[in-house]
Amino acid sequence: IETFFHKIVMLRNRLRTLEQQVNAAELSDDVKVKLQAYITGCYGSLTSFNVLFADEEDQFKGSGGE
């Protein structure tokens, strides 16, 4: 279970890093918006794992989150 939990946390961290890289990249606005939508969709798909995170700030947030 620890390995599974670690992989979920690593996935969340990689999504955050990807989001930062997309924001910093020299891409057109429409491409950035499309990529952000995919990232947000991934976060939304992972919200079912929120029961694993005791702290709300560590939980996944979908399109309704920040």
C-alpha positions in Angstrom: 0.0 0.0 0.0 2.9 2.3 0.7 4.3 1.8 -2.8 0.8 2.6 -4.3 0.5 5.7 -2.2 4.0 6.8 -3.2 3.1 6.4 -6.9 -0.1 8.4 -6.5 1.9 11.2 -4.8 4.6 11.1 -7.5 1.9 11.3 -10.2 0.4 14.4 -8.5 3.8 16.0 -8.3 4.5 15.3 -12.0 1.2 16.8 -13.0 2.0 20.0 -11.0 5.5 20.1 -12.7 3.9 19.6 -16.1 1.4 22.4 -15.4 4.2 24.8 -14.4 6.2 23.9 -17.6 3.1 24.5 -19.8 2.5 27.9 -18.2 6.2 28.9 -18.7 6.5 27.5 -22.2 6.4 29.8 -25.3 3.2 28.4 -26.7 0.2 30.0 -28.2 -2.6 30.7 -25.8 -5.0 28.3 -27.5 -2.4 25.4 -27.1 -1.8 26.3 -23.5 -5.6 26.3 -22.8 -5.9 22.9 -24.5 -3.0 21.4 -22.5 -4.3 23.0 -19.2 -7.7 21.3 -19.9 -6.0 17.9 -20.3 -4.1 18.4 -17.0 -7.2 19.5 -15.2 -9.0 16.4 -16.5 -6.3 14.3 -15.1 -6.6 15.9 -11.7 -10.4 15.4 -11.9 -9.9 11.7 -12.7 -7.7 11.3 -9.7 -10.1 12.9 -7.2 -11.3 9.4 -6.2 -7.9 8.9 -4.5 -8.6 11.9 -2.1 -9.6 9.5 0.6 -5.9 8.6 0.9 -4.9 12.2 1.8 -5.7 13.4 5.3 -4.9 17.0 4.6 -7.3 18.8 2.2 -4.4 20.8 0.7 -2.8 17.5 -0.5 -5.9 16.3 -2.3 -6.5 16.4 -6.0 -8.8 19.2 -7.4 -10.7 18.9 -10.6 -12.0 21.8 -12.7 -13.8 23.2 -9.6 -10.6 23.4 -7.6 -7.8 25.9 -7.7 
